[in-house]
Amino acid sequence: MLLLVVYASLYPFEGWQWPAGLDWRTAWQLPWPRWRDRADEWLNVLGYVPVGFLMTLALMRRGWSVFIALLVGIIAAAVLSYCMEIMQTLLPRRVPSLRDWVGNTTGAAMGSVLALLMHFMGWLQRMRRWRDRWFTRDSAGALVLLLLWPAALLAPSTLPFGLGQCWDEIQGLVLTLMRHLPLQHLGWSLELVAPAANPRGLPSAPAQMLAIALGALAPVALCSAALAPGLRRAVPMVVVAVVAFAGMTLSTALNFGPPHAWSWLTPTAVLACLLVLPLAVPFLLLSRRWCAVLGLLVLAVAVALGAQMPSGAYHELNLQSWEQGRFIRFHGLSLWVAWLWPYMTMVWLMMHLTERHPTLPTIR
């Protein structure tokens, strides 16, 4: 979480310089801006709520007194926010603000108080017992990936649920690096040609439908690999379905406007969602190890099919705007999650296959 805060606060990490005319004796003072942006103020508050919550929760788990953990959590978050605002002074594209620091500290205090209330009301203990009852102790990575999946859906994609399509960006990065290497001094001559804007042909409707269905099936496979077989898996599957519809609808609304929020539900997408139902049935009955094997297959085929889908002009425009920080000032953070989520999930599934799985308790 701290890395996310640093990323969101200091992006784009370029142009570091001491501002001209700034005295170091007054550089530690944050200015109060004259302009107000209500949306930005709320985002500053809400963005630090999980910071205060997780800091206070971590200290309480280490055996600290609840009130000491509350105080330290708020102070630590306030110091972190102050350091980020001061460092923004050295970035020409960022503006330090005392209003932002006040909003961040307020959000951290709200998160710390929320952790304290949940502790006194016994909700944290119930959540821990619920997790131990349903998931294995080695499923923490799967839970984190499942929580990241809705954020990945918000980024623009060529197809609904089409994550992991970052090969054009990787190829462009490799070409850029190769141009800066002193290959000519070594006697090598390489003619680097950038990839065409859209070299792929129009895929068939069945291929699109299968790519959408496998993309929606990926979190089902991940969740099943962390649960014992049985009908209990139907509960998180229903939750995944609800989150999938909500995530895609919100993503379409962010990219094309609220009036077009449901435009992603094309006839092909509807058939793909219906196809997920029979494909998810085996995951109710198979063992965790077999679910992990099938999950790897699902992700590999989904990424391969998604790479064959052409990207339209609207997708290119949305992608450019997200890379420049359109999404709630996180400067493409959700886009990075969308690019990396399938591969991080594959890594977890492969590690899961090499571990010995303890016997899960049965639910009575």
C-alpha positions as CSV (number, residue, x, y, z in Angstrom):
1,M,0.0,0.0,0.0
2,L,2.9,2.4,0.8
3,L,4.3,1.7,-2.7
4,L,1.0,2.6,-4.3
5,V,0.9,5.9,-2.3
6,V,4.5,6.8,-3.4
7,Y,3.7,5.9,-7.0
8,A,0.5,8.0,-7.0
9,S,2.2,10.9,-5.3
10,L,5.4,11.2,-7.3
11,Y,4.5,10.0,-10.8
12,P,6.0,10.7,-13.4
13,F,9.3,10.5,-11.5
14,E,11.0,12.8,-14.0
15,G,12.3,16.4,-14.1
16,W,13.7,16.4,-10.6
17,Q,15.1,19.9,-9.9
18,W,15.2,22.5,-7.2
19,P,12.7,25.3,-8.1
20,A,14.3,28.5,-9.1
21,G,14.0,31.2,-6.4
22,L,12.9,28.8,-3.7
23,D,14.7,29.4,-0.3
24,W,15.5,26.2,1.5
25,R,14.5,27.8,4.8
26,T,10.9,28.1,3.5
27,A,10.8,25.0,1.3
28,W,9.4,23.0,4.2
29,Q,6.2,25.1,4.3
30,L,3.3,23.8,2.3
31,P,1.2,26.5,0.6
32,W,-2.5,26.7,0.9
33,P,-3.9,26.8,-2.7
34,R,-6.4,29.4,-3.7
35,W,-8.4,27.1,-6.0
36,R,-10.6,24.2,-4.9
37,D,-11.4,21.0,-6.6
38,R,-14.1,19.1,-4.8
39,A,-13.4,15.8,-6.5
40,D,-9.6,16.1,-5.8
41,E,-10.3,16.8,-2.2
42,W,-12.5,13.8,-1.7
43,L,-9.9,11.6,-3.5
44,N,-7.2,12.9,-1.2
45,V,-9.4,11.8,1.8
46,L,-10.5,8.5,0.5
47,G,-7.0,7.6,-0.9
48,Y,-5.5,7.6,2.6
49,V,-8.3,5.8,4.4
50,P,-6.8,2.3,3.6
51,V,-3.4,3.7,4.7
52,G,-4.5,4.5,8.2
53,F,-6.6,1.4,8.4
54,L,-3.8,-1.0,7.4
55,M,-1.2,0.8,9.5
56,T,-3.4,0.6,12.6
57,L,-4.4,-3.0,11.9
58,A,-0.8,-4.1,11.4
59,L,0.3,-2.5,14.7
60,M,-2.6,-4.1,16.6
61,R,-1.7,-7.5,15.2
62,R,1.9,-7.0,16.5
63,G,0.5,-6.7,20.0
64,W,0.4,-2.9,20.4
65,S,-2.2,-1.2,22.5
66,V,-5.2,-0.3,20.4
67,F,-5.0,3.4,21.3
68,I,-1.2,3.6,20.8
69,A,-1.7,1.8,17.4
70,L,-4.4,4.4,16.5
71,L,-2.2,7.3,17.4
72,V,0.9,5.9,15.7
73,G,-1.1,5.0,12.6
74,I,-2.4,8.5,12.2
75,I,1.0,10.2,12.9
76,A,2.8,7.8,10.5
77,A,0.3,8.4,7.7
78,A,0.5,12.2,8.3
79,V,4.3,12.1,8.1
80,L,4.2,10.0,4.9
81,S,1.8,12.5,3.3
82,Y,3.9,15.4,4.4
83,C,7.0,13.8,2.9
84,M,5.2,13.2,-0.4
85,E,4.0,16.8,-0.6
86,I,7.5,18.1,0.1
87,M,9.0,15.9,-2.6
88,Q,6.4,17.1,-5.0
89,T,8.2,20.5,-4.8
90,L,11.0,19.0,-6.8
91,L,8.7,17.8,-9.6
92,P,7.6,20.4,-12.1
93,R,4.4,18.5,-13.0
94,R,3.2,18.1,-9.4
95,V,1.9,20.8,-7.0
96,P,2.4,20.5,-3.2
97,S,-0.5,21.6,-1.2
98,L,-1.4,22.0,2.5
99,R,-5.0,21.2,1.6
100,D,-3.9,17.9,0.2
101,W,-2.0,17.1,3.4
102,V,-5.0,18.0,5.5
103,G,-7.2,15.7,3.3
104,N,-4.7,12.8,3.5
105,T,-4.4,13.1,7.3
106,T,-8.2,13.3,7.7
107,G,-8.5,10.1,5.5
108,A,-5.9,8.3,7.5
109,A,-7.6,9.2,10.8
110,M,-10.9,7.9,9.4
111,G,-9.2,4.6,8.5
112,S,-7.5,4.3,11.8
113,V,-10.8,4.9,13.7
114,L,-12.5,2.4,11.4
115,A,-9.9,-0.2,12.4
116,L,-10.4,0.6,16.0
117,L,-14.2,0.3,15.8
118,M,-14.0,-3.0,13.9
119,H,-11.7,-4.3,16.6
120,F,-14.0,-3.4,19.4
121,M,-17.0,-4.7,17.6
122,G,-15.3,-8.0,16.9
123,W,-15.5,-7.7,13.1
124,L,-11.8,-8.2,12.6
125,Q,-11.9,-11.4,14.6
126,R,-15.0,-12.6,12.6
127,M,-13.3,-11.8,9.3
128,R,-10.2,-13.8,10.4
129,R,-12.3,-16.8,11.4
130,W,-14.2,-16.6,8.2
131,R,-11.0,-16.5,6.1
132,D,-9.6,-19.5,8.0
133,R,-12.9,-21.4,7.6
134,W,-13.1,-20.9,3.9
135,F,-9.6,-20.4,2.6
136,T,-6.3,-22.0,3.4
137,R,-3.5,-20.2,5.1
138,D,-1.5,-20.1,1.9
139,S,-4.2,-18.3,0.0
140,A,-3.2,-14.7,1.0
141,G,-1.8,-14.1,-2.5
142,A,-4.9,-15.4,-4.2
143,L,-7.1,-13.0,-2.0
144,V,-4.9,-10.0,-3.0
145,L,-5.1,-10.9,-6.7
146,L,-8.9,-11.3,-6.3
147,L,-9.1,-7.8,-4.8
148,L,-6.9,-6.4,-7.6
149,W,-9.0,-7.9,-10.3
150,P,-11.9,-5.3,-10.2
151,A,-9.3,-2.5,-10.4
152,A,-7.8,-4.1,-13.4
153,L,-11.2,-4.2,-15.1
154,L,-11.4,-0.4,-15.0
155,A,-8.6,0.0,-17.5
156,P,-9.5,0.2,-21.2
157,S,-9.2,-3.1,-23.0
158,T,-9.7,-4.4,-26.6
159,L,-12.4,-6.9,-25.3
160,P,-14.4,-7.2,-22.0
161,F,-12.3,-8.9,-19.4
162,G,-9.3,-8.9,-21.8
163,L,-6.4,-8.4,-19.4
164,G,-2.6,-8.9,-19.9
165,Q,-2.4,-7.2,-23.4
166,C,0.9,-5.3,-22.9
167,W,3.0,-6.8,-25.7
168,D,2.9,-3.8,-27.9
169,E,4.2,-1.7,-25.0
170,I,6.9,-4.2,-24.3
171,Q,7.9,-4.3,-27.9
172,G,8.0,-0.5,-28.1
173,L,10.2,-0.4,-25.0
174,V,12.6,-3.0,-26.4
175,L,12.9,-1.0,-29.6
176,T,13.6,2.2,-27.7
177,L,16.3,0.5,-25.6
178,M,17.9,-1.0,-28.7
179,R,18.2,2.4,-30.3
180,H,20.2,3.7,-27.4
181,L,22.7,0.8,-27.3
182,P,26.1,1.4,-29.0
183,L,25.6,-1.4,-31.4
184,Q,27.3,0.4,-34.3
185,H,30.5,0.7,-32.4
186,L,30.5,-3.1,-32.1
187,G,30.1,-3.6,-35.8
188,W,26.4,-4.6,-35.6
189,S,23.9,-3.0,-37.9
190,L,20.2,-3.5,-37.0
191,E,17.3,-2.0,-38.8
192,L,14.6,-1.6,-36.1
193,V,11.1,-1.3,-37.5
194,A,8.3,-0.4,-35.2
195,P,5.2,-2.7,-35.3
196,A,2.3,-1.7,-37.5
197,A,-0.5,0.1,-35.8
198,N,-2.9,-2.8,-36.4
199,P,-1.3,-5.8,-38.3
200,R,-3.9,-8.3,-37.1
201,G,-6.9,-9.3,-39.1
202,L,-10.5,-9.2,-37.8
203,P,-11.0,-12.3,-35.5
204,S,-14.0,-14.5,-35.8
205,A,-17.0,-14.0,-33.5
206,P,-16.4,-17.4,-31.8
207,A,-12.8,-16.5,-31.0
208,Q,-14.0,-13.2,-29.5
209,M,-16.7,-15.0,-27.5
210,L,-14.2,-17.5,-26.2
211,A,-11.7,-14.8,-25.2
212,I,-14.3,-12.9,-23.3
213,A,-15.5,-16.1,-21.5
214,L,-12.0,-17.2,-20.5
215,G,-11.2,-13.8,-19.3
216,A,-14.2,-13.8,-17.0
217,L,-13.5,-17.4,-16.0
218,A,-9.9,-16.6,-14.8
219,P,-10.8,-15.3,-11.3
220,V,-13.2,-18.2,-10.9
221,A,-10.3,-20.6,-11.4
222,L,-8.1,-18.6,-9.1
223,C,-10.7,-18.6,-6.3
224,S,-11.4,-22.3,-6.7
225,A,-7.7,-23.1,-6.4
226,A,-7.8,-21.5,-2.9
227,L,-11.0,-23.3,-1.7
228,A,-11.8,-26.9,-1.0
229,P,-14.1,-28.6,-3.7
230,G,-17.8,-28.5,-3.1
231,L,-20.8,-26.3,-3.4
232,R,-19.1,-23.7,-1.2
233,R,-17.3,-22.5,-4.3
234,A,-20.6,-21.3,-5.8
235,V,-20.8,-18.4,-3.3
236,P,-17.6,-16.7,-4.4
237,M,-18.4,-17.5,-8.0
238,V,-21.6,-15.5,-7.6
239,V,-19.7,-12.6,-6.0
240,V,-17.2,-12.7,-8.9
241,A,-20.1,-12.5,-11.4
242,V,-21.5,-9.5,-9.7
243,V,-18.1,-7.8,-9.5
244,A,-17.5,-8.5,-13.2
245,F,-20.7,-6.9,-14.3
246,A,-20.2,-3.9,-12.0
247,G,-16.5,-3.5,-13.0
248,M,-17.1,-3.6,-16.8
249,T,-20.1,-1.2,-16.5
250,L,-18.1,1.3,-14.5
251,S,-15.1,1.0,-16.9
252,T,-17.3,1.7,-19.9
253,A,-18.9,4.6,-18.1
254,L,-15.4,6.1,-17.3
255,N,-14.2,5.6,-20.9
256,F,-17.3,6.6,-22.9
257,G,-19.5,8.4,-20.4
258,P,-22.4,7.3,-18.2
259,P,-25.0,7.1,-21.0
260,H,-23.0,4.4,-22.7
261,A,-22.3,2.4,-19.5
262,W,-24.0,-0.8,-20.8
263,S,-22.6,-0.6,-24.3
264,W,-20.1,-3.4,-23.5
265,L,-22.9,-5.9,-23.4
266,T,-22.8,-6.7,-27.1
267,P,-24.5,-9.9,-28.4
268,T,-21.1,-11.6,-28.4
269,A,-20.4,-10.5,-24.8
270,V,-23.8,-11.8,-23.7
271,L,-23.2,-15.2,-25.3
272,A,-19.7,-15.3,-23.7
273,C,-21.2,-14.6,-20.3
274,L,-23.6,-17.4,-20.8
275,L,-20.8,-19.7,-21.9
276,V,-19.0,-19.1,-18.5
277,L,-21.8,-21.0,-16.7
278,P,-21.0,-24.4,-18.1
279,L,-17.3,-23.8,-18.1
280,A,-17.4,-23.0,-14.3
281,V,-19.2,-26.2,-13.4
282,P,-16.0,-28.4,-13.3
283,F,-14.4,-25.9,-10.9
284,L,-17.1,-26.8,-8.3
285,L,-15.9,-30.4,-8.2
286,L,-12.2,-30.6,-9.1
287,S,-9.5,-30.6,-6.5
288,R,-7.5,-27.4,-5.8
289,R,-4.5,-28.7,-7.7
290,W,-6.5,-29.5,-10.8
291,C,-8.2,-26.1,-10.5
292,A,-4.7,-24.5,-10.6
293,V,-3.8,-26.5,-13.7
294,L,-7.0,-25.5,-15.5
295,G,-6.5,-22.0,-14.3
296,L,-3.1,-21.8,-16.0
297,L,-4.6,-23.1,-19.2
298,V,-7.5,-20.7,-19.0
299,L,-5.2,-17.7,-18.5
300,A,-2.7,-18.8,-21.2
301,V,-5.5,-19.2,-23.8
302,A,-7.2,-16.0,-22.8
303,V,-4.1,-13.9,-23.1
304,A,-3.2,-15.6,-26.4
305,L,-6.6,-14.9,-27.9
306,G,-6.7,-11.4,-26.6
307,A,-3.4,-10.7,-28.3
308,Q,-5.1,-11.5,-31.7
309,M,-7.8,-8.9,-31.2
310,P,-7.4,-5.6,-33.1
311,S,-7.5,-2.4,-31.2
312,G,-9.8,0.3,-32.5
313,A,-9.3,4.0,-32.6
314,Y,-11.4,4.5,-29.4
315,H,-9.3,2.0,-27.5
316,E,-6.1,3.8,-28.6
317,L,-7.4,7.2,-27.4
318,N,-8.6,5.8,-24.1
319,L,-5.3,4.0,-23.5
320,Q,-3.4,7.2,-24.2
321,S,-5.5,9.2,-21.8
322,W,-5.1,6.6,-19.0
323,E,-1.4,6.5,-19.5
324,Q,-1.4,10.2,-18.9
325,G,-3.2,9.9,-15.6
326,R,-6.9,10.1,-16.3
327,F,-7.9,7.5,-13.7
328,I,-8.4,9.4,-10.4
329,R,-4.9,10.8,-10.5
330,F,-3.3,7.4,-10.1
331,H,-1.5,7.9,-13.4
332,G,-2.2,4.6,-15.1
333,L,-1.9,2.5,-12.0
334,S,-5.0,0.5,-12.8
335,L,-3.6,0.1,-16.3
336,W,-0.5,-1.5,-15.0
337,V,-2.6,-3.9,-12.9
338,A,-4.6,-4.8,-16.0
339,W,-1.4,-5.6,-17.9
340,L,0.2,-7.6,-15.1
341,W,-2.7,-9.4,-13.4
342,P,-2.8,-12.5,-15.6
343,Y,0.9,-13.1,-15.3
344,M,0.9,-12.5,-11.5
345,T,-2.0,-15.0,-11.3
346,M,0.0,-17.5,-13.3
347,V,2.9,-17.2,-11.0
348,W,0.7,-17.8,-7.9
349,L,-0.9,-20.8,-9.5
350,M,2.5,-22.3,-10.5
351,M,3.8,-21.7,-6.9
352,H,0.5,-23.3,-5.7
353,L,1.2,-26.4,-7.6
354,T,4.6,-26.9,-6.0
355,E,3.3,-26.6,-2.4
356,R,1.8,-29.3,-0.2
357,H,-1.7,-28.4,0.6
358,P,-3.0,-28.9,4.2
359,T,-6.4,-30.5,4.7
360,L,-9.1,-27.9,4.9
361,P,-11.6,-27.9,7.7
362,T,-15.1,-29.0,6.7
363,I,-18.1,-26.7,7.1
364,R,-20.8,-28.0,9.3
